[in-house]
Amino acid sequence: MTLPSAAPSELEQAIDPWLQHMRWRRDFARWRERRLNQEAYQSERLARLEQIAGQVEGLRVLDLGAGMGGFAVATALRGARVVACEYNPAYCRITALRAERHRLSLPVINAAGETLPLPDASFDAVVCWDVIEHVQSPDRVLGEIARVLRPGGVALVTVINRRAWVDPHYHMRGINWLPRPLAEWLIARRGRSKRHAAFRDMQRLSDMHYFVYHDFVALAARHGFHVRDLREEELRRGTLYSPKPLRRIARAALRLLGLELASYRLQRNWFTGMFELGLVKQ
């Protein structure tokens, strides 16, 4: 994707206050650049959408918890009819600014996922990236996703593993295996607390909603969803990519022994940081 040449100074000014709490990252400069130009780094997520929903062009897509708007803008540029919904008003402004830099007319709604001001059965797909852990009620959010999807519609969601060995938010090993008060003391000790960040709610580890895999599958089923593990589907097709050579060798050995799927499910249940799931409305 080619970005406009004009420097997005207004966009930078809007985004930067929301990044300062992550200055402890060694790759902060590169991470910040990816936030500023977020729409240029959505190829993997667009591939996930195609994996479960087919051709993106023409799809009616709700980006629920759109954040800074990178995926919503990238999907609209691919020809989808996108509505961005975001609870944080500052993020709504950032999404609007990002759409403006591409001259897109992108509807942006400031609303909570538990009470969507949208009609029933109005979308083919709902995308909910890095959101479930931060909402007040995952149960109500799933109910709303089911309501706004057409029959046979799909949702793409990410869910944090309660047993994640490396926490996806704080990038620390083992804290999800500790009592929450001790884990939060260690987070503060390492200088990774979000206490002085611009965020104000559902950001402390003890406030967030993490799930054991089968518990989330059961919750989704109560709202009429069939759950697809998108990484497991890739593994079965032989297209699941491992960036580390040693991991690729280990997986090849497990495949020869007929243990690759069992090993994957063991890792998913006890160690992996995040589940990437497709929910199909029955």
N, C-alpha and C positions, 0 to 999 in steps of 0.2 A: 504494500500500500504506500503511495507517495503522499507525504504530508505537505500542506501549503508551506511556502517558503517564509511567509511573514512570521516573525517571532510572536508567540501567543502570550504577551506580557500580562494581560488581564487574567488569563487562565492560570498562569504561574502564580500570580498574587493570590488568587482564590484557592489554589491547591496547597501552597507551601505551609500554611498554618496547621494543616492536617497531617503533615509528615514529620514534624519536629520531634515527636516522641519516639521515633525510630532511628535517631541519629547514632544509636549504639551499633547499628548494622555496619559491618565492614564494607559492604557493597552499597552504602547509602547513596552515593552519587549515581550509580547505575540504576538502583531501585527508584530513585526520584525521577530519573529520565523516563523510565517506563511508566510512571504515574502521569507524567506530563503528556506523554504521547501514547496513552493507554490503548487507543483504538488500533494502533499499528501492531499490537502484540496479542491479537485475539485468534490466531489461526487454530490453536489447539482447541479452544472453546467452541469455535465455529465448527470444527470437525466433530466435536461431541454432539452439537446440535444436529448436524447432518446424520450422525450415527443413529439417532433415535427418531428424528422427524423428517428425514429426507431432504429434498432440495430446499434451500433457505429462501430463495426468491419467491415472493408472494405469500410467505407464511405470515400469519397474524401472531406476533410474539409479544408477550408481556415480560419485560425485564424487571423482576420483582426484587427490590433491594439493589437498585441499579448502581449504587455507589457513585463513583466519579464519571460514569457514563461511557467508559471505553467499549464495553461489549455492546451496549445499545446502539452506539454510533456505528461500530463496525458491522453490526447485523443490518442496520438500515442501509449502509453503503452497499451491502450485498443484495439489496432489493426486497428485504422483508418489511412488513408494515409493523413498526415497533412502537410500543408505548413503554416509557420508562417510569417506574414507580419507586420512590425513595422517601424514607422517613425523615432523613436529615435535610432541612431546607438549604443548608450551604452546599450539600452535594447536588441538590436539584439545580442550583445556579451553575455549578461546575458543569453538570451534564448539558445544560442549555448553552453554555459558552462553547463546549466541545462540539456540539451540533452546529453552532453558528460558524465555526472555523471551516466546516465542510458545506455550508449553505444548505443544511438539512432542516426540514420542518419536522421536528421530533416532539411529540407530546410528552410532557414531563409532569407527573402527578406527585404531589407531596402527600403521602398517606402511609399508614401502618399496614403491614401485611395481614393483620387480624381483621381489618375492616376495609376491604377494597371498594372504592366507589366506582365499580365497573359492573356491567351487565352480566348475567349468567351466560355461559357457553359462548363467550365472545372471542376466545383465542384458540389457536391450534397448538401453541406451545407456550409454556411458562418456564423461564430460566431463573433460578434462585441460587446464585453463587455466593458462598461465604456469608450466608444470611441466617440460616436456621439457628445457629448458636447464639445469635444476638437478639432474637425476638423475645417478646414477653411470653408468648404461648405457641410453641411449635404445633400443637394440636389444632388450634384455631387457624393458624396460617395454612396448614395442609387442607383444612376444610374450605378455606377461601380459594386456594389453588384449584381444588376439585370443582368448586362452583363455577369459576370463570372459564374453565376448560370445556371445549365441546366434547361430546362422547367420542372416545378413541383418541382424544388429545393427549399430549405428553408433557411432562415436566422434567427438567434437568435440575437436580439439586446436589449440593455438596453437604456432607454431614461429617462433623468431627468425631473421631473415635474416642470414646471415654477412656480407652486403654492405650491411647497413642503414646509411643515411647518418646518421640520427639514432638513436643507440643507445637502445632502449626502457628500459634499466635506469638508465643514467647521464645520459640526456638531453643528450648531447654530440654535436656534429656531427663526422663524419669519423673517429672513433676506430677503427671497424672496418676502415678502409682502411690502418691503420698496423700495424707490428709490435706484437704484444701487450705486450712490455715497455715500449715507448714510450707506448702507449695507457694502460697502468696508471700510468705516471709522471704523465701528464697528468691522469688521474682524481684521483690523490692531490693534485696541484698545485692543482686546482680545489676541493679539500675535499669530494669526493664519494665517497671510498673508504668501504667498509663495514667497514674494519678494526676499528673499535671498536663495531660494532653487535652486537646480541644473536645474530645469525646466526653460525654457525661453519664451514659448509662449502658448497662449490659456489656461491660468491657472487662471487669474483674473476672478472674478464672472461676471463682465460686458463683458468679452470676450467670455464666454462659451455659448453654444446653449442649452437652456432649452426649453421644449415644453409643451403647453397645449395638453392634450391627443388627442382630435379630430383634432387638427392641424397636429400632426404627422401622424395620420391615413390617412388624406387627402394627405399629402406629399408622403407617401408610395404608396398610390393608383395611384398617377400620374406616378409612375415607374412600374406599373403593379403588385403590391403586394396586396394580401389579408392579413389583419392583424388579428392575433389571440392574445388575451390577455391570457397569460398562467396561470396567477393567477386566473382569472375568470373561466377558464376551470377547475382548481382544485376545486374551490368553488362549481361549478355545480356538480362535481363528489363526493363532500363531503370529499376531501382529503387535502384541504387547511389548513395548520397547523398554529396555533397561539401560540407562546411560553408563553404568559402571561395568567394565569388562568382567570382573570377577563374578558379579551377579549374573551376567549372561552365561558364563561358564557353569555356574551352579544350577541355573534353571535348565540348561541343556542336559546336565547330568540327571536332574530330577525327572526330566521328560523321558529320558531313556529308561529310567526305573519305574515309570508310570506314576510318579508321585508329585508331578508339578501342580496339578489342580488342588490336591490335598494340602500341599505346602502353601499355596497361595491363600487358601481359605484359613489356614492356621495363622498366617501373617495378618490377614485381614481382621480376624477376630481379636488378636492380641497385641499387635504392634503398629500397624499402619496408621498414619496420621489422619487421613481423610478418606471417606467413601465418595466416589462419583457415581451417582445413581440416576437411572431413568425411571420415572413413574408413569405408567400407562393407565389412563382413566378407563375403567371397565364400563 
